[in-house]
Amino acid sequence: MRHFGHIAPATREGLFFQEPCEFGPDSSARVLSAALGATLYSPATRPRLADDIVKQAGRGVVSMVLCLEDSIDDSEVAGAEENLVRQFADLDASSVEVPLLFIRVREPGQIGDLVHRLGGTIRMLSGFVLPKFNEERGVPFMEALAKAEKACGRRLFAMPVLESPELLHLETRGETLQGIARTVDKYRDRVLALRLGVTDFCSAYGLRRAPDMTAYDVQIVGAVIADVVNVLGRADGTGFTITGPVWEYFRLQERMFKPQLRRSPFLEGRAEELRTALIEHDLDGLLREIELDRANGLLGKTCIHPSHVAPVHALSVVSHEEYSDAKDILRPERGGGGVMRSAYTNKMNEVKPHRAWAERTLLRADVFGVARQDVGFVELLAAGLAE
């Protein structure tokens, strides 16, 4: 699979200076953690879940979480587990390529049980999402995952969700973060990414952000995100990929744009029309939050609606300017440091301070591609929605 793999090759060629690379479940953890992109959540109770997975893969989704936790009622868990086993069997029988699939469990015991019940169809599972993760809960989860991995003979990743009240409350945040750091470091090879549960953070104080506000505008939430990145997202080799929080509004209807978008992936001068429509349909807040995610060191995003996927991926593509700066900074002859004017002659590139940024940028360029010099977000979004 690859990002933007659902659009025609000729269209991709017109959009990208460097096309996104191919990757799959057996790719390195470094590549997969960067490639998660918009991770689409779906309740595990959906009766046509297998069909939904195939449909979303055809629309450009490369990672999905099938949820047994907060998205379903407590009374539905047993039926949802049975449904997962049936739906994986249907997917296996269809022999289609599926996104990276993860199951969000409630308790450690579910991991081994589900791996056993899935049998040979476990080949389609990339790992598990672990809710309300802290040191006390995290160790049993990670031990259960290690046992399940050994039992099935396959690599299984963990994606812990950081959302417990202890992480939010100021008096317990420091020690909770240190406990999480100890746990994920111990099981580093199995941790693909850390996910932020901002909805749970807000609920602890009875808050809910409006569609014109980002998670960073809710200062108590923004402070937690900053501390999580501070401790767990460092670029010195000790950090992990941390993904952006969920955006919970989805009034946008893709079909509103489809008629004009099908005419040309480059909109035939309709870029301003699409920009206006995005703002009018409550995506302005999402777009600002995605930009703030990246500015604060987060990569990828939790999504609960398919309409969020294309904007997340379009804004994840590396611009030609970013790529030029990163390549200049990482030239072998620049290993000793120094300062240079950017190729776009609009900024200073300082080799040593900007090296970690450049390395992250080139990794993102590998998995999301590099846009041509005259291609921007609107063109990338339009191409993704038009297919």
N, C-alpha and C positions, 0 to 999 in steps of 0.2 A: 504494500500500500504506500501511498504518498499523499501529502497535502496537495489539494487541487487536482488530484488524480481523476476526479469525476468529470472534469471539463475536457473538452477536445484537445488533442495534442497541438493542433494549429493555434488554438486560442492561447494555450499555455506559452507557446513559443513567442507569441506577440506580447505577452505580459511580463515574461521573466528574462532578466539578464543571465541569471543562473537558476535553473529549475530546482524545485525541492527534490531531495534524494528519496530513494525507496527505503523502506524499513519494514520490519515485521516483528512478531512476538519473540523471535530469537535474536534480535538486534541487541546491542550493548545497552546496559542500563543508562549510560550517559546519553545515548541517542534517544531512547524511549522516553526518558524523563523530560527532555526538551520537546519531544514531538507530541506529547499528550494533547496539546491544543485545547479546544473547547470540549471538555469531558461531559457528555450528555448523560444525565441521570434519568432512569426510568423505573417506576415501581415494578417489582418482580411479580406482581399479581396480574399484569396485562395478559389477556387470553391469547393474543396474537403477537406475543413478544418476539418470537423468531422472525416473523414477517417485518415487524417494526425495526429490528436490528438490521436486516438486509436493506430495507428502505432507506434508513439513515446512512448506512455505508455508501449507498448510491448518491447521497447528497453531500458527501464530503466529510462525514463524521469518522474520526479515526480512533476514538476512545469512548467507551460507555461504561456506566456503573449501573448494575441491576440491584435495586435497593430492597433489602429486607428490614430496614430500620424505620426511620421516622416517616417515610413516605407511605407506610401502610399501617393499618390498625393492628393492635396487639393480637386480636383474634384471628388475623389473616396470615400469621407467620407460617404455620404448618402448611396451609394450602399454597402459599407463595413458594415455599421450598419445593413442594411437589411440582408446581408449575415450572420452576426453573429446570428441574431434571427433564421434564417433557420437552420443553422448548430447546434445550441443548441437544436433545436427541433429534429433534426436527432439523436443527441447524446442521448437525453432523450428517444427516441423511441427504441434505441438499447440496453438500460439497461446495458451498459458496465461500468467498472470502469475507471474513467478518472483521469488525474493528477490534482493537484491544479491549477485551471484556474483563470487568472486575465485578465481584459480588460484595455488596456492603452488608456485613453481618451485624448481629447484635451482641453475641457472646462468643467467647473463644471456642466453645464446644461445637458450634455450627461449622467451623472450618473443616475439621476432620470428617465430620458427618457428611457434609456436602461433597467433599472430595471423593469419599467412598461411594456415595450414591450416583455421582456423575459418571463414574467408571471411565471408559475410554474417551468420552466426550470432554474430559478435563483438558484435552489438547487445545481446546478453544478458549480456555480460561487463562488470563494473564496474572490474576492475583485477587487480593481481597482488600476492601476498604474497611478500616478499623475505626469505629466511632468513639468520640469522647475519650481520646487517647491521653493518658498520662502514665507515669511510671508504674503505678499500682495496677492499672488495667492493662497497660501496654505489654508488660512482660508476659503474662499468660497468653495474650493474643499472639505475640511473636513466637513463643514456644509452640503453640498450637500450629502456627504456620510452618515452622521448621519440621515438625513431625509429619504434617500433611505432605509437605514437599518430598520428604524422604519416602513416604508411603506410595506416592504416585509416580515418583521418578522424574518429575518435571520441575523446572524453575517456576516459583510462584512469588510474585512481588507483593509487598504491603504498601498501602497508602494510608497512613494514619491521618485521622481528622482531628485537628486541634480546636476544641470547642467547649471544653469543660469550664464550669464557673471558677474553678481554682486558678485557671489561666487568666481569666478576666479580672478577678479581684486583686487589687493592688497588694494587699498584705500577703498573698500566697503566690503571686505571679512569678517572682524570682525563683523560688525553690521548685515550683511546678515546671518551669522552663528548664531548669537544670536537670530535673528528673527525666523529662522527655529527652533532653540531649544525651543523657547517659544511656537511655534505652535504645534510641535509634542509632547511636554510635556503636553499641554492642552488636546490633544486627544490621549494620550498615549495608552489607551486600544484598539484603532483602528489601530495603526501603527504597522505593522508586521515587516517591515524592511525598511531601507533606501538604495536606489540604486544610484550608481555614474554614471553620464553621461559623461564619459571621451571623447567621440567623440566630443561632444559639446565644451568641454574645449579646445580641440586641434583646433577646427574650429575657435575659437575666435582669434587665432594667426596664422592661416593658416598652422597648423602643422599636420603631420600624421606620426605616428611611423612606422618604418620598421618591417618586420616579425621577425627580430633577436633582436628587442628591446622591452622592457616591458614598461608599463605606467610609472613605477618608474624611467626609464632612461630619460624620458622627465621631466626635473627638475621642470618646472612650474606646471606640472600636479601632480608630486609626492608631491610637497609642499601643494597643495590643499587637496590631500588625507590625508596627515598628519594632517592638521588643522581640517578636518572633523572628523577624528578619535579622535583628541584631545578634541573636544567640544562635540561630539555626540556619541562616542563609549566607554565611560568610564566604568570601571568594578565595579563601586561603587553603582550600582543600578539605576543610572540616564541615562545610555547609552542605545543604540539600536543596533540591529544587522545591520551591514553595509556590503553590498555585493560587490564583486569584479567587476571591469570594464569589458566591453565587449572586446573580442578578435576577430578581424575582418578578420583574414585570415583563409582560409579553403581549402587548396590544398589537404590535406589528404583524401584519399578515403578508407573507411573501407574495401571495398571488396578486396583490395590488400592483406589484412592480413587474410581474412576469411578461405581460404583453409587450411593453416597450423594451424590456431587457432582451427578449429573444431576438430582436432585430439585429443587434450588434453587441458584442462584448464590450465595446468601447462607447456605447450609449448614443452615438451620433449626436453629440452636443447636449445630451440630456443630463449631464452630471449635476448641474445645479438643481434640476427637478428632483433627482434622487436625494440630494443633500437635504432639501427642504422636507421631503416626505419622511426621511429618517427622524428629523427633529420633531415633526408633527406627531409621529407615532411612538413617542417615548423611548427612542433609542439614543437620544442625545446624552442622557445620563449614563447609559451603558458604555457609549464610546469614550466618554471622559473617564469612566472608571477603569476601562481597559488600559488607557494611556497612563493613568496613575498607578495601576498595577505594575506596569513595566518600569516606570520611574522609581518605584519603591522596591524593585528587585524581584517581583513575582513573575512567573511565566506560566501561561495556560490559565484556564478558568473553569470553575464549576458552572454548568449550564443546566437549566431545568426546562428549556423550551428550544425546539429546533431552530427557531428564528434567530437565536443568539449565536449560532455556530459560525455562520459566514462572517459577521462582523469581527468576532474574535480572531478568526484565521486571517482575514484581510489585514487587520492591524498587527498581526504577528510577522508578516512578511518584512524582510529587511529592505530598507530603501537603498537605492544605488549610492546615495551620499554616505549613509552609515557604513556600507560595505567598503567603500573607498577609504574611509577613515580607518576602519579596522585593519584592512590590508596594509595600509601605510605604517600603522603603529607596530605591526607584527613582522615587518620585513626583517630578515636575519641580520642585515647590516645595522639595524637599529638596536641591537641587543644591549648596547652600552648605555642607552638612554638618549636624552636630548629632546628638543622641541622643534616642531616643524609647522608650517602653515598647511592647512588642509588642502586637498586637491580642489575643493570647491571654493577655496580662498575666503572662507567666512568664519573660520575658527582656528584655535590653536590645538594641535594634537601633541600632548606631552607623553612620551613613550612609556616611562615607568608607571606613573599614576593611572594611565588609561589602558594599560595592558590587560587587566582582568576584564574590563568592559569589552575590549576588542575580542578577546577569546570567547566570551559569552555571545557576542554578536555573530561571530563566524559559525558558532554551533547553531544558533538560530537560523543563520543563512543556509546552512546545510539542510535543515529539516523543513523550513518554510519557504526557502528560495529568496532570491534577490530580484526586486522589481527593476524593470528597465528605467532608464533615467526619466522618461516622460510619463511613467505610469504611477498612479497614486492609489490611495485607499478606495476611492469611489469606483475606479475601473476594476480593481480586484474584487470588490464586493459585488459589483454588477455581473462580472463573469461567473462568480460562484452561484449567484441567485438565478442566473439565466438558464442554467443547465437543467 
